[in-house]
Amino acid sequence: MHDMLRDICIKKSAQDMFLNGPNKFRVSNPRRMSFHKLEDDNDSTESMSLIRSVICIGFWNAEFPFGTFLAAILVRVLDLDMQCNSFPTEIFELVNLRFLGIGFSSRIPRGISRLWNLQSLIAPYSKFDEPVELWKLSELRNVKLFGFELLKDEERNCSVMKKLQRISFNIYEKEATIWDGFHKSIPNIKKLCVYDFVEITPTAMDLSQLHKLESLRCSDIKSISSPDGFGRRFRVIFPCNIRKLVLLECEMILGAWRTLCALHKLEVLRIIDCNFKSKEETCDEEREAADGDEFESEEGTCDEEWELADGDVFCSLQFLSLQGLNVVHWLADETNFPRLRHLSLYGCDDLEEIPSGIGEIPTLQLIEVEYCSESAVDSAERIKEE
């Protein structure tokens, strides 16, 4: 860090009463504290009665003395990026917490429902002894969990989390069937991140009832199904009001574009490391599965051509990002993306060129090309010149 910038940060930290261990700020009644490693001087914990925010980073060899936080009853933010052998139940005494981040793997015992003011719970590596307690946290707005503990309790049908707006979780095929009806319990959800699907039996997750959902990120879905029924393995039915969609390591048959084009409010689309498959390939796989034969798809295989038909129109799309695709030929023109402003290509080594018709889009402002073939870069230059 530049010396001048460092001085500004120190002065600003002093003004905000942010206590950082290594810098040894001596301020009375600090409101924010950050601890880095156990060797930091923690004598400042003697004046913690007015603490509002605590961040702990790098406690890997020993456990932090959580008992010292009992005096910080007014703390609202607690972020623990550290190692603990067991969950410190002293946290349950901090009833004013609004944000709780747990960066270690541990089972969370019964008692978290006592944090009735909690608005954000970030625990991507933890599981709960009593998942039903989560339904008692009526102020929750943002949740990130390992697995989806909220799905596992029958009592969820009796509760509605009206304030919950963001959910991020891992889900497995055996849990997917529990999703049916769950949308009624989260009517106001706006952002949803779903990771790590495991394919066991044919099923689907219907998100069409989440009318307020605006942003969706899906990982490892098999597959993105087209409206004509191809791709009957695990699939997602998208909500019609979605504005941002991120697809990561999913399998997409070419007919799936009609499904995405039907999302008339879609403004941002990111497709990352996805495999493109033809209908014939998908049907062959389904027939083999129906015959009881084990099928293992070859990693990295895909259809070489991505062709958008005349009726495949992304009427509201403004930003399109394609990353790590193995597509060789991309056939499209200005009619497919009438409002596109920004096109980003990253790591598309096999793509021969960007369709020249893309340059005819009247709203286009920027084309980014990184780590792609030379011919793709040349095509971007030609579009710029024309």
C-alpha positions as a Markdown table, in Angstrom:
| # | Residue | x | y | z |
|---|---|---|---|---|
| 1 | Met | 0.0 | 0.0 | 0.0 |
| 2 | His | 1.2 | 3.5 | -0.8 |
| 3 | Asp | 2.4 | 5.4 | 2.2 |
| 4 | Met | 0.0 | 8.3 | 1.6 |
| 5 | Leu | -3.0 | 5.9 | 1.2 |
| 6 | Arg | -1.9 | 4.1 | 4.3 |
| 7 | Asp | -1.9 | 7.3 | 6.3 |
| 8 | Ile | -5.4 | 8.2 | 5.1 |
| 9 | Cys | -6.7 | 4.7 | 6.1 |
| 10 | Ile | -5.2 | 5.0 | 9.6 |
| 11 | Lys | -6.8 | 8.5 | 10.1 |
| 12 | Lys | -10.1 | 7.3 | 8.8 |
| 13 | Ser | -10.0 | 4.2 | 11.0 |
| 14 | Ala | -9.3 | 6.4 | 14.0 |
| 15 | Gln | -12.3 | 8.6 | 13.1 |
| 16 | Asp | -14.6 | 5.6 | 12.7 |
| 17 | Met | -13.2 | 4.1 | 15.9 |
| 18 | Phe | -12.1 | 0.9 | 14.1 |
| 19 | Leu | -9.6 | -1.0 | 16.3 |
| 20 | Asn | -7.2 | -3.1 | 14.3 |
| 21 | Gly | -4.8 | -5.1 | 16.5 |
| 22 | Pro | -1.5 | -4.7 | 14.7 |
| 23 | Asn | -1.8 | -0.9 | 14.5 |
| 24 | Lys | -2.5 | -0.5 | 18.2 |
| 25 | Phe | -5.0 | 2.3 | 18.0 |
| 26 | Arg | -5.6 | 3.6 | 21.5 |
| 27 | Val | -9.2 | 4.9 | 21.5 |
| 28 | Ser | -11.7 | 4.9 | 24.2 |
| 29 | Asn | -14.9 | 2.9 | 23.8 |
| 30 | Pro | -14.3 | 1.7 | 20.3 |
| 31 | Arg | -17.3 | 0.7 | 18.2 |
| 32 | Arg | -15.6 | -1.6 | 15.7 |
| 33 | Met | -12.9 | -4.1 | 16.3 |
| 34 | Ser | -10.9 | -6.4 | 14.0 |
| 35 | Phe | -8.6 | -9.2 | 15.4 |
| 36 | His | -5.9 | -10.8 | 13.3 |
| 37 | Lys | -4.1 | -13.9 | 14.9 |
| 38 | Leu | -3.9 | -14.7 | 18.5 |
| 39 | Glu | -0.6 | -12.9 | 19.0 |
| 40 | Asp | -2.4 | -9.6 | 18.6 |
| 41 | Asp | -2.7 | -7.5 | 21.7 |
| 42 | Asn | -6.2 | -8.1 | 23.0 |
| 43 | Asp | -6.0 | -5.8 | 26.0 |
| 44 | Ser | -8.5 | -3.5 | 24.2 |
| 45 | Thr | -11.2 | -6.0 | 25.1 |
| 46 | Glu | -11.4 | -4.4 | 28.5 |
| 47 | Ser | -13.6 | -1.6 | 27.0 |
| 48 | Met | -16.1 | -3.6 | 24.9 |
| 49 | Ser | -19.3 | -2.3 | 26.3 |
| 50 | Leu | -20.1 | -0.2 | 23.3 |
| 51 | Ile | -18.8 | -2.5 | 20.6 |
| 52 | Arg | -21.1 | -2.8 | 17.6 |
| 53 | Ser | -18.9 | -4.8 | 15.1 |
| 54 | Val | -16.3 | -7.6 | 15.6 |
| 55 | Ile | -14.3 | -9.3 | 12.9 |
| 56 | Cys | -11.9 | -12.2 | 13.7 |
| 57 | Ile | -9.5 | -13.4 | 11.1 |
| 58 | Gly | -6.7 | -16.0 | 11.1 |
| 59 | Phe | -7.2 | -17.8 | 14.4 |
| 60 | Trp | -6.0 | -21.2 | 13.1 |
| 61 | Asn | -3.9 | -22.7 | 15.9 |
| 62 | Ala | -6.0 | -21.9 | 19.0 |
| 63 | Glu | -9.5 | -20.9 | 19.9 |
| 64 | Phe | -10.5 | -17.4 | 20.5 |
| 65 | Pro | -11.6 | -16.5 | 24.1 |
| 66 | Phe | -15.3 | -15.9 | 23.3 |
| 67 | Gly | -16.1 | -15.3 | 26.9 |
| 68 | Thr | -14.6 | -11.8 | 26.5 |
| 69 | Phe | -17.5 | -11.0 | 24.2 |
| 70 | Leu | -20.1 | -11.4 | 26.9 |
| 71 | Ala | -19.5 | -7.7 | 27.8 |
| 72 | Ala | -20.2 | -6.7 | 24.2 |
| 73 | Ile | -23.9 | -7.3 | 24.5 |
| 74 | Leu | -24.7 | -4.5 | 22.0 |
| 75 | Val | -22.6 | -6.1 | 19.2 |
| 76 | Arg | -24.6 | -6.3 | 15.9 |
| 77 | Val | -22.0 | -7.7 | 13.5 |
| 78 | Leu | -19.9 | -10.8 | 14.2 |
| 79 | Asp | -17.8 | -12.3 | 11.4 |
| 80 | Leu | -15.7 | -15.3 | 12.4 |
| 81 | Asp | -13.2 | -16.3 | 9.7 |
| 82 | Met | -11.3 | -18.7 | 11.9 |
| 83 | Gln | -11.0 | -22.3 | 13.2 |
| 84 | Cys | -13.0 | -23.7 | 16.1 |
| 85 | Asn | -13.3 | -27.3 | 17.3 |
| 86 | Ser | -16.9 | -26.7 | 18.5 |
| 87 | Phe | -19.4 | -23.9 | 18.1 |
| 88 | Pro | -19.1 | -21.3 | 20.9 |
| 89 | Thr | -22.5 | -21.2 | 22.5 |
| 90 | Glu | -21.6 | -17.8 | 24.0 |
| 91 | Ile | -22.7 | -16.3 | 20.7 |
| 92 | Phe | -26.3 | -17.1 | 21.6 |
| 93 | Glu | -26.1 | -14.4 | 24.4 |
| 94 | Leu | -25.6 | -11.7 | 21.8 |
| 95 | Val | -29.3 | -11.2 | 21.2 |
| 96 | Asn | -28.7 | -7.9 | 19.3 |
| 97 | Leu | -26.8 | -9.6 | 16.4 |
| 98 | Arg | -28.0 | -8.5 | 13.0 |
| 99 | Phe | -25.1 | -10.3 | 11.0 |
| 100 | Leu | -23.5 | -13.6 | 11.9 |
| 101 | Gly | -20.7 | -15.1 | 9.7 |
| 102 | Ile | -19.4 | -18.5 | 10.6 |
| 103 | Gly | -16.3 | -19.4 | 8.5 |
| 104 | Phe | -15.5 | -22.8 | 10.1 |
| 105 | Ser | -17.0 | -26.3 | 9.8 |
| 106 | Ser | -19.0 | -27.1 | 12.9 |
| 107 | Arg | -22.4 | -28.3 | 14.0 |
| 108 | Ile | -24.5 | -25.5 | 15.4 |
| 109 | Pro | -26.3 | -26.6 | 18.5 |
| 110 | Arg | -29.8 | -25.8 | 19.6 |
| 111 | Gly | -30.3 | -22.2 | 20.7 |
| 112 | Ile | -29.7 | -20.1 | 17.6 |
| 113 | Ser | -33.4 | -19.1 | 17.7 |
| 114 | Arg | -32.5 | -16.8 | 20.6 |
| 115 | Leu | -30.9 | -14.5 | 18.1 |
| 116 | Trp | -34.3 | -13.1 | 17.2 |
| 117 | Asn | -32.9 | -9.9 | 15.6 |
| 118 | Leu | -30.7 | -11.8 | 13.1 |
| 119 | Gln | -31.0 | -10.6 | 9.5 |
| 120 | Ser | -28.0 | -12.3 | 7.8 |
| 121 | Leu | -26.7 | -15.8 | 8.5 |
| 122 | Ile | -23.6 | -16.8 | 6.6 |
| 123 | Ala | -22.7 | -20.4 | 7.5 |
| 124 | Pro | -21.6 | -22.2 | 4.3 |
| 125 | Tyr | -19.7 | -25.1 | 6.2 |
| 126 | Ser | -22.0 | -25.7 | 9.1 |
| 127 | Lys | -25.0 | -27.9 | 9.8 |
| 128 | Phe | -27.7 | -27.5 | 12.5 |
| 129 | Asp | -28.7 | -29.9 | 15.2 |
| 130 | Glu | -32.2 | -28.3 | 15.2 |
| 131 | Pro | -32.9 | -26.9 | 11.7 |
| 132 | Val | -36.5 | -26.1 | 12.7 |
| 133 | Glu | -35.1 | -23.2 | 14.8 |
| 134 | Leu | -34.2 | -21.3 | 11.6 |
| 135 | Trp | -37.9 | -20.9 | 11.0 |
| 136 | Lys | -38.1 | -18.9 | 14.2 |
| 137 | Leu | -35.7 | -16.3 | 12.9 |
| 138 | Ser | -38.5 | -14.1 | 11.5 |
| 139 | Glu | -36.1 | -11.2 | 10.7 |
| 140 | Leu | -33.9 | -13.2 | 8.3 |
| 141 | Arg | -33.2 | -11.5 | 5.0 |
| 142 | Asn | -30.0 | -13.2 | 3.8 |
| 143 | Val | -29.0 | -16.8 | 4.3 |
| 144 | Lys | -26.1 | -18.9 | 3.0 |
| 145 | Leu | -26.0 | -22.5 | 4.2 |
| 146 | Phe | -24.3 | -25.9 | 3.6 |
| 147 | Gly | -27.0 | -28.1 | 2.2 |
| 148 | Phe | -30.4 | -26.5 | 2.7 |
| 149 | Glu | -31.4 | -27.0 | 6.2 |
| 150 | Leu | -34.6 | -25.0 | 5.7 |
| 151 | Leu | -35.9 | -27.7 | 3.5 |
| 152 | Lys | -35.5 | -30.5 | 6.0 |
| 153 | Asp | -38.2 | -29.7 | 8.5 |
| 154 | Glu | -41.9 | -30.6 | 8.1 |
| 155 | Glu | -42.8 | -27.7 | 10.2 |
| 156 | Arg | -41.8 | -25.3 | 7.5 |
| 157 | Asn | -45.3 | -25.6 | 6.0 |
| 158 | Cys | -46.6 | -23.7 | 9.0 |
| 159 | Ser | -44.2 | -20.8 | 8.6 |
| 160 | Val | -43.7 | -18.0 | 6.1 |
| 161 | Met | -40.4 | -16.1 | 6.0 |
| 162 | Lys | -41.8 | -12.9 | 4.5 |
| 163 | Lys | -38.6 | -10.8 | 4.9 |
| 164 | Leu | -36.2 | -13.4 | 3.4 |
| 165 | Gln | -34.8 | -12.0 | 0.1 |
| 166 | Arg | -31.6 | -13.9 | -0.5 |
| 167 | Ile | -30.8 | -17.6 | -0.3 |
| 168 | Ser | -27.6 | -19.4 | -1.2 |
| 169 | Phe | -27.3 | -23.2 | -0.6 |
| 170 | Asn | -26.1 | -26.6 | -1.8 |
| 171 | Ile | -28.8 | -29.0 | -2.7 |
| 172 | Tyr | -28.7 | -32.7 | -3.5 |
| 173 | Glu | -31.0 | -34.8 | -5.6 |
| 174 | Lys | -32.5 | -36.7 | -2.6 |
| 175 | Glu | -33.5 | -33.3 | -1.2 |
| 176 | Ala | -34.9 | -31.9 | -4.4 |
| 177 | Thr | -38.3 | -33.5 | -4.0 |
| 178 | Ile | -38.7 | -31.6 | -0.8 |
| 179 | Trp | -38.6 | -28.4 | -2.8 |
| 180 | Asp | -42.2 | -28.9 | -3.9 |
| 181 | Gly | -44.3 | -26.3 | -2.0 |
| 182 | Phe | -41.3 | -24.7 | -0.4 |
| 183 | His | -41.8 | -21.6 | -2.5 |
| 184 | Lys | -44.9 | -20.8 | -0.5 |
| 185 | Ser | -42.7 | -20.2 | 2.5 |
| 186 | Ile | -40.4 | -17.7 | 0.8 |
| 187 | Pro | -42.8 | -15.5 | -1.2 |
| 188 | Asn | -40.6 | -12.4 | -1.4 |
| 189 | Ile | -37.3 | -14.0 | -2.3 |
| 190 | Lys | -35.3 | -11.8 | -4.8 |
| 191 | Lys | -32.0 | -13.6 | -5.2 |
| 192 | Leu | -31.3 | -17.3 | -5.2 |
| 193 | Cys | -28.1 | -19.3 | -5.6 |
| 194 | Val | -28.2 | -23.0 | -6.0 |
| 195 | Tyr | -25.1 | -25.2 | -6.1 |
| 196 | Asp | -23.9 | -28.8 | -6.6 |
| 197 | Phe | -26.8 | -30.8 | -7.9 |
| 198 | Val | -26.3 | -34.6 | -7.8 |
| 199 | Glu | -28.3 | -36.6 | -10.3 |
| 200 | Ile | -30.0 | -39.7 | -9.0 |
| 201 | Thr | -33.5 | -39.8 | -10.4 |
| 202 | Pro | -35.4 | -37.7 | -12.9 |
| 203 | Thr | -36.9 | -34.7 | -11.2 |
| 204 | Ala | -37.4 | -31.0 | -11.5 |
| 205 | Met | -37.3 | -27.9 | -9.4 |
| 206 | Asp | -40.1 | -25.5 | -10.2 |
| 207 | Leu | -39.2 | -21.9 | -9.5 |
| 208 | Ser | -42.0 | -20.4 | -11.6 |
| 209 | Gln | -44.0 | -19.5 | -8.5 |
| 210 | Leu | -41.3 | -17.2 | -7.1 |
| 211 | His | -42.8 | -14.1 | -8.8 |
| 212 | Lys | -40.4 | -11.6 | -7.1 |
| 213 | Leu | -37.2 | -13.6 | -7.9 |
| 214 | Glu | -34.9 | -11.3 | -10.0 |
| 215 | Ser | -31.5 | -13.0 | -9.8 |
| 216 | Leu | -30.7 | -16.7 | -10.1 |
| 217 | Arg | -27.4 | -18.6 | -10.1 |
| 218 | Cys | -27.4 | -22.3 | -10.8 |
| 219 | Ser | -24.5 | -24.7 | -10.8 |
| 220 | Asp | -24.2 | -28.2 | -12.2 |
| 221 | Ile | -27.7 | -28.7 | -13.4 |
| 222 | Lys | -28.4 | -31.7 | -15.6 |
| 223 | Ser | -29.9 | -30.4 | -17.7 |
| 224 | Ile | -31.4 | -27.0 | -18.8 |
| 225 | Ser | -34.5 | -28.4 | -20.4 |
| 226 | Ser | -36.2 | -27.1 | -23.5 |
| 227 | Pro | -40.0 | -26.6 | -23.6 |
| 228 | Asp | -40.6 | -29.6 | -25.9 |
| 229 | Gly | -39.6 | -32.0 | -23.2 |
| 230 | Phe | -36.1 | -33.0 | -24.2 |
| 231 | Gly | -33.7 | -33.2 | -21.3 |
| 232 | Arg | -35.8 | -35.0 | -18.7 |
| 233 | Arg | -33.1 | -35.3 | -16.1 |
| 234 | Phe | -32.8 | -32.8 | -13.2 |
| 235 | Arg | -33.9 | -29.5 | -14.5 |
| 236 | Val | -35.1 | -26.1 | -13.4 |
| 237 | Ile | -38.3 | -24.3 | -14.4 |
| 238 | Phe | -37.4 | -20.6 | -14.4 |
| 239 | Pro | -39.5 | -17.8 | -13.1 |
| 240 | Cys | -40.8 | -15.4 | -15.7 |
| 241 | Asn | -39.7 | -12.2 | -14.0 |
| 242 | Ile | -36.0 | -13.0 | -13.6 |
| 243 | Arg | -33.6 | -10.3 | -14.7 |
| 244 | Lys | -30.2 | -11.9 | -14.0 |
| 245 | Leu | -29.3 | -15.5 | -14.7 |
| 246 | Val | -25.9 | -17.2 | -14.1 |
| 247 | Leu | -25.5 | -20.8 | -15.4 |
| 248 | Leu | -22.3 | -22.5 | -14.2 |
| 249 | Glu | -21.1 | -26.0 | -15.3 |
| 250 | Cys | -24.6 | -26.9 | -16.6 |
| 251 | Glu | -25.6 | -29.2 | -19.5 |
| 252 | Met | -27.6 | -27.4 | -22.1 |
| 253 | Ile | -29.3 | -28.9 | -25.1 |
| 254 | Leu | -29.6 | -26.5 | -28.1 |
| 255 | Gly | -33.4 | -26.3 | -27.7 |
| 256 | Ala | -32.9 | -24.8 | -24.3 |
| 257 | Trp | -32.5 | -21.4 | -25.9 |
| 258 | Arg | -36.2 | -21.2 | -26.5 |
| 259 | Thr | -36.6 | -21.5 | -22.7 |
| 260 | Leu | -34.2 | -18.7 | -22.0 |
| 261 | Cys | -35.7 | -16.5 | -24.7 |
| 262 | Ala | -39.1 | -16.9 | -23.1 |
| 263 | Leu | -37.7 | -14.9 | -20.1 |
| 264 | His | -38.7 | -11.6 | -21.5 |
| 265 | Lys | -37.3 | -9.5 | -18.6 |
| 266 | Leu | -33.9 | -11.1 | -18.7 |
| 267 | Glu | -31.2 | -8.4 | -18.8 |
| 268 | Val | -28.0 | -10.2 | -17.7 |
| 269 | Leu | -27.0 | -13.7 | -18.8 |
| 270 | Arg | -23.7 | -15.4 | -17.9 |
| 271 | Ile | -22.9 | -18.9 | -19.2 |
| 272 | Ile | -19.8 | -20.3 | -17.6 |
| 273 | Asp | -18.2 | -23.7 | -18.4 |
| 274 | Cys | -21.4 | -25.2 | -19.7 |
| 275 | Asn | -21.7 | -28.1 | -22.1 |
| 276 | Phe | -23.8 | -27.8 | -25.2 |
| 277 | Lys | -25.6 | -31.0 | -26.4 |
| 278 | Ser | -27.8 | -31.7 | -29.3 |
| 279 | Lys | -31.2 | -33.3 | -28.9 |
| 280 | Glu | -30.0 | -36.5 | -30.4 |
| 281 | Glu | -27.3 | -36.8 | -27.8 |
| 282 | Thr | -29.8 | -36.2 | -25.0 |
| 283 | Cys | -32.3 | -38.7 | -26.3 |
| 284 | Asp | -29.6 | -41.3 | -26.6 |
| 285 | Glu | -28.6 | -40.8 | -23.0 |
| 286 | Glu | -32.2 | -41.0 | -21.8 |
| 287 | Arg | -32.7 | -44.2 | -23.7 |
| 288 | Glu | -29.6 | -45.8 | -22.2 |
| 289 | Ala | -30.8 | -44.7 | -18.7 |
| 290 | Ala | -34.2 | -46.2 | -19.4 |
| 291 | Asp | -32.5 | -49.5 | -20.3 |
| 292 | Gly | -30.7 | -49.5 | -17.1 |
| 293 | Asp | -27.3 | -49.0 | -18.6 |
| 294 | Glu | -24.9 | -46.8 | -16.8 |
| 295 | Phe | -23.9 | -43.7 | -18.7 |
| 296 | Glu | -21.0 | -41.5 | -18.1 |
| 297 | Ser | -20.6 | -38.4 | -20.2 |
| 298 | Glu | -17.2 | -37.6 | -21.4 |
| 299 | Glu | -15.9 | -34.5 | -19.8 |
| 300 | Gly | -15.6 | -31.6 | -22.1 |
| 301 | Thr | -17.7 | -33.0 | -24.9 |
| 302 | Cys | -20.2 | -30.7 | -26.5 |
| 303 | Asp | -21.8 | -29.8 | -29.8 |
| 304 | Glu | -19.5 | -27.7 | -31.9 |
| 305 | Glu | -22.2 | -25.3 | -33.2 |
| 306 | Trp | -24.4 | -22.9 | -31.4 |
| 307 | Glu | -27.1 | -21.7 | -33.8 |
| 308 | Leu | -29.9 | -19.3 | -32.8 |
| 309 | Ala | -33.0 | -19.5 | -35.0 |
| 310 | Asp | -34.9 | -16.5 | -36.2 |
| 311 | Gly | -37.4 | -16.9 | -33.4 |
| 312 | Asp | -34.8 | -17.1 | -30.7 |
| 313 | Val | -34.9 | -13.5 | -29.5 |
| 314 | Phe | -33.5 | -12.2 | -26.2 |
| 315 | Cys | -35.8 | -9.1 | -26.2 |
| 316 | Ser | -34.4 | -7.4 | -23.1 |
| 317 | Leu | -30.9 | -8.8 | -22.8 |
| 318 | Gln | -28.3 | -6.1 | -22.3 |
| 319 | Phe | -25.2 | -8.0 | -21.0 |
| 320 | Leu | -24.1 | -11.4 | -22.3 |
| 321 | Ser | -21.0 | -13.2 | -20.9 |
| 322 | Leu | -19.7 | -16.5 | -22.4 |
| 323 | Gln | -16.9 | -18.1 | -20.5 |
| 324 | Gly | -15.0 | -21.4 | -21.1 |
| 325 | Leu | -17.3 | -22.6 | -23.9 |
| 326 | Asn | -16.1 | -25.2 | -26.4 |
| 327 | Val | -18.3 | -24.0 | -29.2 |
| 328 | Val | -16.6 | -23.6 | -32.5 |
| 329 | His | -19.3 | -22.0 | -34.7 |
| 330 | Trp | -21.6 | -19.4 | -33.3 |
| 331 | Leu | -24.5 | -18.4 | -35.6 |
| 332 | Ala | -26.5 | -15.3 | -34.7 |
| 333 | Asp | -27.3 | -11.8 | -35.8 |
| 334 | Glu | -28.8 | -8.5 | -34.6 |
| 335 | Thr | -32.3 | -9.9 | -34.5 |
| 336 | Asn | -31.4 | -12.4 | -31.7 |
| 337 | Phe | -30.1 | -9.6 | -29.4 |
| 338 | Pro | -31.9 | -6.4 | -30.3 |
| 339 | Arg | -30.9 | -4.5 | -27.1 |
| 340 | Leu | -27.5 | -6.0 | -26.3 |
| 341 | Arg | -25.0 | -3.4 | -25.0 |
| 342 | His | -22.1 | -5.5 | -23.7 |
| 343 | Leu | -20.7 | -8.8 | -25.0 |
| 344 | Ser | -18.0 | -10.5 | -23.0 |
| 345 | Leu | -16.0 | -13.6 | -24.2 |
| 346 | Tyr | -13.5 | -15.2 | -21.9 |
| 347 | Gly | -11.6 | -18.5 | -22.4 |
| 348 | Cys | -13.5 | -19.5 | -25.6 |
| 349 | Asp | -10.4 | -21.1 | -27.2 |
| 350 | Asp | -12.3 | -23.0 | -29.9 |
| 351 | Leu | -14.6 | -20.2 | -31.1 |
| 352 | Glu | -13.6 | -19.3 | -34.6 |
| 353 | Glu | -15.3 | -15.9 | -34.8 |
| 354 | Ile | -17.9 | -13.6 | -33.4 |
| 355 | Pro | -20.9 | -13.4 | -35.7 |
| 356 | Ser | -20.6 | -10.3 | -37.9 |
| 357 | Gly | -24.3 | -9.6 | -37.4 |
| 358 | Ile | -23.5 | -8.8 | -33.7 |
| 359 | Gly | -21.9 | -5.6 | -35.0 |
| 360 | Glu | -25.3 | -4.5 | -36.5 |
| 361 | Ile | -26.9 | -4.3 | -33.1 |
| 362 | Pro | -27.7 | -0.5 | -32.7 |
| 363 | Thr | -27.4 | -0.5 | -28.9 |
| 364 | Leu | -24.0 | -2.4 | -28.7 |
| 365 | Gln | -21.3 | -0.4 | -26.9 |
| 366 | Leu | -18.6 | -2.8 | -25.9 |
| 367 | Ile | -17.1 | -6.2 | -26.9 |
| 368 | Glu | -14.6 | -7.7 | -24.5 |
| 369 | Val | -12.4 | -10.7 | -25.7 |
| 370 | Glu | -9.9 | -12.3 | -23.3 |
| 371 | Tyr | -8.0 | -15.6 | -23.7 |
| 372 | Cys | -9.8 | -16.5 | -26.9 |
| 373 | Ser | -8.6 | -17.7 | -30.3 |
| 374 | Glu | -6.8 | -15.2 | -32.5 |
| 375 | Ser | -9.5 | -15.5 | -35.1 |
| 376 | Ala | -12.2 | -14.5 | -32.5 |
| 377 | Val | -10.1 | -11.5 | -31.6 |
| 378 | Asp | -9.7 | -10.6 | -35.3 |
| 379 | Ser | -13.5 | -10.8 | -35.8 |
| 380 | Ala | -14.0 | -8.4 | -32.9 |
| 381 | Glu | -11.6 | -6.0 | -34.5 |
| 382 | Arg | -13.4 | -6.2 | -37.8 |
| 383 | Ile | -16.7 | -5.5 | -36.1 |
| 384 | Lys | -15.1 | -2.5 | -34.4 |
| 385 | Glu | -13.8 | -1.1 | -37.7 |
| 386 | Glu | -17.1 | -1.6 | -39.5 |
